[in-house]
């Protein structure tokens, strides 16, 4: 879609397997390049390289404050002044609900060290093989100050699913059966997506920021 609108798109990810899928599945001409990179080191690109950057995953897999700061500095560095960034995040309450909901993961909550690390540090180190792990859940109130300290002006911080996280199937059923009611509910979702009461219970958050002309530390 971005390429169709005239954007020159670069797709980057840390996972060689996911990049292989992208190379196989993307129609020709969709992106300029598909590259393997670490969000903490974007030295492949010069300063001010991109008009806009989407970071849809890295920040909720960086479990140390140092790594998150490095990634934020790199994000600011490669984004041109006044360029937009969109960063996906997860509240830590989402990680707690996830572990609690799964029969073969729930017992980990009986380990005081596991529970403390999850609740106090926001870090999920999942011992169940081949599952979602090494994840970091944010405190929503700290998201804006974090990115603003690393060179961005906040445009918005919103819940991607509003107050209907976890019942998306019901919303789709409503769309099919009662379109007018669906449209009204959708308007309410959008209007309240940045409500602090909604942010803490969101499945995912989306931070949108604009890079300031002067980035601290540069």
MARDO-230553 format. One record per atom (N, C-alpha, C): x, y, z; residue number from 0; atom name. Coordinates in steps of 0.1 Angstrom, whole numbers, plus 5000, padded with zeros to 4 digits. Each point is the difference from the previous one (the first is absolute). Last residue first. Layout:
N
east:north:up:k:a
X:Y:Z:NUM:CA
...
# end
This chain:
218
east:north:up:k:a
5229:5145:5207:217:N
5007:5000:4987:217:CA
5008:5013:4998:217:C
4971:4989:5038:216:N
5011:4991:5000:216:CA
5007:4999:4987:216:C
4950:5017:5000:215:N
5009:5000:5011:215:CA
5011:4990:4998:215:C
4975:5024:4959:214:N
4999:4988:5008:214:CA
5010:5000:5011:214:C
4973:5037:4967:213:N
5012:4997:5007:213:CA
4998:4988:5009:213:C
4965:5012:4973:212:N
5011:5004:4991:212:CA
5013:4998:5007:212:C
4959:4967:5012:211:N
5004:5014:5001:211:CA
5012:5004:4991:211:C
4963:4960:4991:210:N
5014:5003:5005:210:CA
5002:5015:5000:210:C
4953:4973:5009:209:N
5007:5008:4989:209:CA
5014:5004:5005:209:C
4962:4957:5013:208:N
5008:5012:5003:208:CA
5006:5007:4988:208:C
4964:4959:5022:207:N
5003:5007:4988:207:CA
5007:5013:5004:207:C
4987:4948:5021:206:N
5005:5014:5003:206:CA
5003:5006:4986:206:C
4967:4958:5018:205:N
5007:5006:4989:205:CA
5004:5014:5004:205:C
4986:4950:5026:204:N
4999:5014:4999:204:CA
5008:5005:4987:204:C
4973:4952:5017:203:N
5012:5006:4995:203:CA
4997:5015:5000:203:C
4970:4974:5023:202:N
5008:4989:4996:202:CA
5014:5005:4994:202:C
4972:5028:5038:201:N
5001:4997:4986:201:CA
5008:4988:4997:201:C
4988:5024:5042:200:N
4995:4987:4998:200:CA
5001:4996:4985:200:C
5016:5042:5017:199:N
5005:4990:5009:199:CA
4995:4986:4998:199:C
4984:5039:4976:198:N
5013:4997:4997:198:CA
5006:4988:5008:198:C
4957:5022:5007:197:N
5000:4990:4990:197:CA
5014:4995:4997:197:C
4992:5035:5030:196:N
4993:4989:5006:196:CA
5000:4988:4990:196:C
5017:5043:4987:195:N
5009:4993:5009:195:CA
4994:4987:5006:195:C
4986:5020:4951:194:N
4995:5002:5014:194:CA
5010:4992:5009:194:C
4999:5002:4951:193:N
5011:5006:5008:193:CA
4996:5003:5014:193:C
4969:4981:4968:192:N
5012:4992:4999:192:CA
5011:5005:5008:192:C
4952:5015:4992:191:N
5005:4998:5014:191:CA
5014:4992:4999:191:C
4975:5014:4960:190:N
5000:5011:5009:190:CA
5007:4998:5013:190:C
4994:4964:4969:189:N
5010:5010:4995:189:CA
5001:5012:5010:189:C
4966:4968:5008:188:N
5014:4994:5002:188:CA
5011:5010:4996:188:C
4955:5011:4992:187:N
5003:5001:5014:187:CA
5014:4994:5003:187:C
4983:4997:4957:186:N
5003:5014:5003:186:CA
5004:5002:5014:186:C
4985:4957:4987:185:N
5013:5003:4995:185:CA
5004:5015:5002:185:C
4957:4986:5011:184:N
5009:4994:5010:184:CA
5015:5003:4995:184:C
4965:5012:4971:183:N
4999:5009:5012:183:CA
5011:4995:5010:183:C
4994:4974:4961:182:N
5006:5013:4997:182:CA
5001:5009:5012:182:C
4978:4958:5004:181:N
5014:4999:4999:181:CA
5007:5013:4997:181:C
4953:4998:5000:180:N
5006:4999:5014:180:CA
5015:4999:5000:180:C
4979:5000:4958:179:N
4998:5013:5006:179:CA
5006:5000:5015:179:C
4999:4958:4974:178:N
5010:5010:4996:178:CA
4999:5014:5007:178:C
4986:4949:5011:177:N
4994:5013:5003:177:CA
5009:5011:4996:177:C
5010:4954:4990:176:N
4986:4999:5003:176:CA
4993:5013:5002:176:C
5048:4995:4990:175:N
4992:4993:4990:175:CA
4985:5000:5002:175:C
5030:5020:5031:174:N
5001:5007:4987:174:CA
4992:4994:4989:174:C
5004:4979:5043:173:N
4991:5012:5000:173:CA
5000:5007:4987:173:C
5031:4965:5006:172:N
4986:4995:4999:172:CA
4990:5011:5000:172:C
5044:5012:5008:171:N
4999:4996:4986:171:CA
4986:4994:4997:171:C
5012:5010:5044:170:N
4999:5013:4993:170:CA
4997:4997:4985:170:C
5009:4964:5029:169:N
4987:5005:5002:169:CA
4997:5013:4992:169:C
5044:4981:5001:168:N
4990:4992:4992:168:CA
4986:5005:5001:168:C
5035:5019:5026:167:N
4999:5005:4986:167:CA
4991:4992:4992:167:C
5013:5002:5049:166:N
4987:4997:4995:166:CA
4999:5005:4986:166:C
5040:5006:5025:165:N
4996:4987:5004:165:CA
4986:4996:4995:165:C
5011:5051:5005:164:N
5011:4990:5000:164:CA
4994:4986:5005:164:C
4978:5045:4995:163:N
4995:4987:4996:163:CA
5011:4990:4998:163:C
5002:5049:5010:162:N
4996:4993:5012:162:CA
4994:4986:4996:162:C
5036:5020:4966:161:N
4991:5007:5009:161:CA
4996:4992:5012:161:C
5032:4988:4965:160:N
4987:4994:5000:160:CA
4990:5007:5010:160:C
5045:5015:4994:159:N
4997:4996:4987:159:CA
4986:4994:4999:159:C
5017:5039:5034:158:N
4998:4986:5000:158:CA
4996:4996:4986:158:C
5031:5044:5009:157:N
4987:4994:4999:157:CA
4999:4985:5002:157:C
5028:5051:5000:156:N
5002:4987:5005:156:CA
4986:4994:5001:156:C
5023:5044:4970:155:N
4990:4993:5008:155:CA
5006:4987:5006:155:C
5027:5037:4984:154:N
4987:5003:4992:154:CA
4989:4993:5007:154:C
5051:5017:5019:153:N
4989:4990:4999:153:CA
4988:5005:4992:153:C
5054:5010:4995:152:N
4988:5006:5005:152:CA
4988:4991:4998:152:C
5056:4987:5005:151:N
4987:5001:4993:151:CA
4990:5009:5007:151:C
5047:4985:5013:150:N
5000:5008:4988:150:CA
4987:5001:4992:150:C
5012:4977:5044:149:N
5009:4995:4989:149:CA
4998:5007:4987:149:C
4974:5008:5040:148:N
5014:5002:5005:148:CA
5010:4995:4989:148:C
4954:4995:4993:147:N
5003:5014:4999:147:CA
5014:5003:5005:147:C
4983:4956:5002:146:N
5003:5004:4986:146:CA
5003:5014:4999:146:C
4989:4984:5044:145:N
5011:4993:4994:145:CA
5004:5004:4986:145:C
4961:5018:5022:144:N
5013:5005:5005:144:CA
5012:4993:4994:144:C
4957:4982:4989:143:N
5002:5013:4994:143:CA
5014:5006:5005:143:C
4986:4959:5019:142:N
5003:4999:4986:142:CA
5004:5014:4994:142:C
4984:4987:5046:141:N
5014:5003:4998:141:CA
5004:5000:4985:141:C
4956:4989:5017:140:N
5003:5014:5004:140:CA
5014:5004:4998:140:C
4984:4954:4992:139:N
4996:5010:4990:139:CA
5003:5015:5004:139:C
5028:4956:5012:138:N
4990:5007:5007:138:CA
4996:5012:4991:138:C
5019:4953:4979:137:N
5002:5014:5004:137:CA
4990:5004:5011:137:C
5024:4951:4984:136:N
4987:5007:5000:136:CA
5002:5014:5007:136:C
5031:4960:4973:135:N
5000:5010:5009:135:CA
4986:5008:4999:135:C
5025:4948:4987:134:N
4991:5011:4997:134:CA
5001:5010:5011:134:C
5018:4952:4989:133:N
5009:5012:5000:133:CA
4992:5012:4996:133:C
4972:4960:4985:132:N
5009:5002:5011:132:CA
5009:5012:4998:132:C
4959:4963:4979:131:N
5003:5014:5000:131:CA
5009:5003:5013:131:C
5003:4950:4983:130:N
4990:5010:5003:130:CA
5005:5014:5000:130:C
5024:4955:4997:129:N
4993:5005:4987:129:CA
4988:5009:5003:129:C
5014:4973:5043:128:N
5007:5001:4987:128:CA
4991:5005:4989:128:C
4997:5014:5052:127:N
4993:4990:4992:127:CA
5006:5001:4986:127:C
5012:5030:5036:126:N
5007:4987:5000:126:CA
4994:4990:4991:126:C
5002:5057:5001:125:N
4991:4988:4999:125:CA
5008:4987:5000:125:C
5004:5052:5015:124:N
5010:4990:4996:124:CA
4992:4986:5001:124:C
4986:5055:5002:123:N
4995:4986:4999:123:CA
5012:4992:4994:123:C
4994:5051:5027:122:N
5008:4991:4991:122:CA
4994:4986:5001:122:C
4991:5043:5025:121:N
4993:4999:4988:121:CA
5006:4990:4990:121:C
5010:5013:5048:120:N
5009:5004:4989:120:CA
4993:5000:4986:120:C
4975:4989:5040:119:N
5008:5012:5004:119:CA
5009:5005:4988:119:C
4971:4961:4995:118:N
4992:5011:5005:118:CA
5008:5012:5002:118:C
5022:4960:4985:117:N
4989:5004:4990:117:CA
4992:5012:5005:117:C
5034:4981:5027:116:N
5006:5006:4988:116:CA
4990:5005:4990:116:C
4985:4978:5039:115:N
5005:5013:5004:115:CA
5007:5006:4987:115:C
4984:4956:4996:114:N
4989:5009:5002:114:CA
5005:5014:5003:114:C
5032:4966:4997:113:N
4993:5002:4987:113:CA
4989:5010:5001:113:C
5020:4987:5040:112:N
5010:5007:4992:112:CA
4994:5003:4986:112:C
4975:4972:5030:111:N
5001:5015:5004:111:CA
5009:5008:4992:111:C
4972:4957:4985:110:N
5014:5003:5003:110:CA
5001:5014:5004:110:C
4960:4982:4984:109:N
5002:4996:5014:109:CA
5014:5002:5004:109:C
4985:5008:4955:108:N
4996:5011:5009:108:CA
5001:4996:5015:108:C
5006:4969:4964:107:N
5012:5009:5002:107:CA
4997:5011:5010:107:C
4966:4970:4983:106:N
5007:4996:5012:106:CA
5013:5008:5003:106:C
4972:5005:4960:105:N
4995:5007:5012:105:CA
5008:4996:5012:105:C
5004:4983:4953:104:N
5009:5011:5004:104:CA
4997:5005:5014:104:C
4975:4966:4976:103:N
5013:4995:5002:103:CA
5011:5011:5003:103:C
4952:5010:4993:102:N
5001:4990:5010:102:CA
5015:4995:5002:102:C
4983:5050:4986:101:N
5005:4988:4993:101:CA
5003:4989:5011:101:C
4985:5046:5010:100:N
4990:4994:4991:100:CA
5004:4986:4995:100:C
5029:5029:5026:99:N
4989:4995:5009:99:CA
4990:4992:4991:99:C
5036:5023:4979:98:N
5005:4988:5008:98:CA
4988:4994:5007:98:C
4989:5040:4977:97:N
5004:4989:4991:97:CA
5005:4987:5007:97:C
4990:5040:5024:96:N
4988:4993:4996:96:CA
5003:4989:4991:96:C
5036:5027:5014:95:N
4995:4993:5011:95:CA
4987:4992:4996:95:C
5019:5029:4968:94:N
5009:4988:5002:94:CA
4995:4992:5012:94:C
4978:5040:4992:93:N
4997:4991:4989:93:CA
5009:4987:5001:93:C
5007:5037:5029:92:N
4988:4992:5004:92:CA
4996:4990:4989:92:C
5035:5031:4994:91:N
5004:4988:5007:91:CA
4988:4992:5005:91:C
5000:5029:4954:90:N
4999:5003:5014:90:CA
5004:4987:5008:90:C
5018:5011:4950:89:N
4991:4992:5008:89:CA
5000:5005:5014:89:C
5012:5022:4947:88:N
5004:4997:5014:88:CA
4990:4991:5006:88:C
5018:5025:4949:87:N
4991:4991:5007:87:CA
5006:4996:5014:87:C
5007:5045:4967:86:N
5006:4990:5007:86:CA
4990:4991:5008:86:C
5010:5040:4959:85:N
4989:4993:5006:85:CA
5006:4987:5007:85:C
5017:5052:4979:84:N
5003:4987:5004:84:CA
4987:4994:5006:84:C
5016:5045:4965:83:N
4991:4993:5010:83:CA
5005:4986:5003:83:C
5026:5050:4986:82:N
4995:4987:4995:82:CA
4992:4993:5011:82:C
5025:5042:5004:81:N
4985:5001:4998:81:CA
4995:4987:4994:81:C
5051:5001:4995:80:N
4992:5009:5009:80:CA
4986:5002:4995:80:C
5021:4953:4988:79:N
5003:5014:4996:79:CA
4993:5010:5010:79:C
5017:4949:5011:78:N
4988:5007:4996:78:CA
5004:5015:4998:78:C
5031:4968:5017:77:N
4998:4997:4986:77:CA
4987:5007:4994:77:C
5014:5006:5047:76:N
5011:5003:4991:76:CA
4997:4998:4985:76:C
4970:4987:5035:75:N
5000:5015:4999:75:CA
5011:5003:4989:75:C
4998:4955:5012:74:N
4987:5004:4994:74:CA
5000:5015:4997:74:C
5035:4983:5026:73:N
5002:4997:4986:73:CA
4987:5003:4992:73:C
4998:5006:5046:72:N
5010:5010:4994:72:CA
5002:4997:4986:72:C
4973:4970:5023:71:N
4993:5013:4999:71:CA
5010:5010:4994:71:C
5017:4958:5010:70:N
4991:4999:4989:70:CA
4993:5013:4998:70:C
5028:4997:5037:69:N
5008:4999:4988:69:CA
4991:5000:4988:69:C
4979:4998:5042:68:N
5006:5013:4998:68:CA
5008:5000:4987:68:C
4983:4959:5014:67:N
4989:5008:4996:67:CA
5005:5015:4997:67:C
5031:4969:5018:66:N
4997:4996:4987:66:CA
4988:5009:4994:66:C
5013:5006:5045:65:N
5010:5004:4992:65:CA
4997:4997:4985:65:C
4971:4985:5034:64:N
4999:5014:4998:64:CA
5011:5005:4990:64:C
4983:4949:4997:63:N
5008:5009:5009:63:CA
4998:5014:4996:63:C
4978:4964:4977:62:N
4997:4998:5014:62:CA
5009:5008:5009:62:C
4978:4997:4948:61:N
5012:5005:5006:61:CA
4998:5001:5015:61:C
4966:4988:4968:60:N
5009:4989:5002:60:CA
5014:5004:5005:60:C
4963:5030:4988:59:N
4995:4991:5011:59:CA
5007:4987:5000:59:C
5013:5034:4969:58:N
5000:5006:5013:58:CA
4993:4991:5011:58:C
5003:4989:4951:57:N
5012:4999:5008:57:CA
4999:5005:5014:57:C
4962:5000:4968:56:N
5003:4988:5007:56:CA
5013:5001:5008:56:C
4984:5031:4964:55:N
4988:4993:5004:55:CA
5004:4986:5006:55:C
5016:5050:4982:54:N
5007:4990:5008:54:CA
4989:4992:5007:54:C
5006:5037:4956:53:N
4991:4991:5008:53:CA
5008:4990:5008:53:C
5009:5052:4975:52:N
5005:4986:5004:52:CA
4989:4993:5009:52:C
5011:5045:4962:51:N
4992:4994:5010:51:CA
5005:4986:5003:51:C
5025:5028:4972:50:N
4989:5010:5003:50:CA
4991:4995:5011:50:C
5054:4986:4994:49:N
4986:4997:4996:49:CA
4990:5011:5004:49:C
5049:5001:5007:48:N
4999:4992:4987:48:CA
4985:4999:4996:48:C
5030:5024:5036:47:N
4989:5006:4993:47:CA
4997:4993:4987:47:C
5046:4986:5017:46:N
4991:5008:5008:46:CA
4989:5005:4990:46:C
5021:4956:4983:45:N
5005:5012:5005:45:CA
4990:5008:5008:45:C
5004:4944:4994:44:N
4994:5012:4994:44:CA
5006:5013:5006:44:C
5013:4956:5014:43:N
4999:4998:4986:43:CA
4995:5013:4993:43:C
5002:4995:5048:42:N
5011:5006:4993:42:CA
5001:4998:4985:42:C
4969:4989:5040:41:N
4995:5003:4987:41:CA
5011:5007:4992:41:C
4990:4972:5047:40:N
5012:5004:4992:40:CA
4995:5001:4986:40:C
4971:4986:5034:39:N
5009:5008:5009:39:CA
5012:5005:4992:39:C
4965:4972:4981:38:N
4995:5014:5003:38:CA
5009:5008:5008:38:C
5016:4961:4966:37:N
4996:5001:5014:37:CA
4996:5014:5003:37:C
4999:4972:4950:36:N
5007:5010:5009:36:CA
4994:4998:5014:36:C
4997:4981:4945:35:N
5001:4995:5014:35:CA
5008:5010:5008:35:C
4969:5009:4953:34:N
5013:4998:5006:34:CA
4999:4995:5015:34:C
4977:5013:4948:33:N
4996:4993:5012:33:CA
5013:4996:5007:33:C
4983:5041:4962:32:N
5009:4990:5005:32:CA
4995:4993:5012:32:C
4973:5029:4972:31:N
5013:5002:4994:31:CA
5010:4989:5004:31:C
4946:4991:4997:30:N
5010:5007:5008:30:CA
5013:5001:4992:30:C
4962:4985:4977:29:N
4993:5004:5012:29:CA
5010:5008:5009:29:C
5008:4976:4957:28:N
4999:5015:5000:28:CA
4994:5005:5013:28:C
4989:4950:4987:27:N
5011:5008:4995:27:CA
4997:5015:5001:27:C
4974:4970:5036:26:N
5000:5002:4985:26:CA
5012:5008:4995:26:C
5001:4969:5045:25:N
4998:5013:4996:25:CA
4999:5001:4984:25:C
5010:4959:5025:24:N
4986:5004:4999:24:CA
4998:5013:4995:24:C
5044:4979:5007:23:N
4992:4991:4992:23:CA
4986:5006:4997:23:C
5030:5023:5028:22:N
5006:5000:4987:22:CA
4991:4991:4991:22:C
4989:5002:5045:21:N
4997:5013:4994:21:CA
5005:4999:4985:21:C
5011:4964:5028:20:N
4985:5000:4996:20:CA
4997:5013:4993:20:C
5043:4997:5017:19:N
4998:4991:4989:19:CA
4986:4999:4995:19:C
5010:5025:5038:18:N
5004:5007:4989:18:CA
4999:4991:4987:18:C
4991:4981:5042:17:N
4989:5009:4996:17:CA
5004:5008:4988:17:C
5033:4972:5017:16:N
4989:4992:4996:16:CA
4988:5009:4995:16:C
5039:5019:5020:15:N
5003:4995:4987:15:CA
4988:4992:4994:15:C
4999:5039:5039:14:N
4998:4986:4998:14:CA
5002:4996:4985:14:C
5001:5045:5019:13:N
5011:4992:5006:13:CA
5000:4986:4996:13:C
4982:5043:4970:12:N
4996:4991:5011:12:CA
5012:4993:5005:12:C
4979:5039:4960:11:N
5011:4995:5009:11:CA
4994:4992:5011:11:C
4988:5027:4950:10:N
4995:4991:5010:10:CA
5012:4994:5007:10:C
4988:5047:4968:9:N
5010:4990:5005:9:CA
4994:4992:5011:9:C
4980:5035:4958:8:N
4999:4992:5012:8:CA
5012:4991:5002:8:C
4979:5046:4975:7:N
5011:4992:4998:7:CA
5003:4992:5013:7:C
4952:5023:4980:6:N
5011:5000:5010:6:CA
5011:4990:4995:6:C
4957:5010:4978:5:N
5011:5008:4996:5:CA
5012:5000:5010:5:C
4956:4976:4999:4:N
4998:5015:5003:4:CA
5012:5008:4997:4:C
5000:4953:4996:3:N
4990:5004:4990:3:CA
4997:5015:5002:3:C
5029:4979:5030:2:N
5007:5001:4987:2:CA
4990:5005:4990:2:C
4983:4990:5042:1:N
5009:5012:5001:1:CA
5006:5002:4987:1:C
4974:4961:5004:0:N
4992:5012:5000:0:CA
5009:5013:5000:0:C
# end
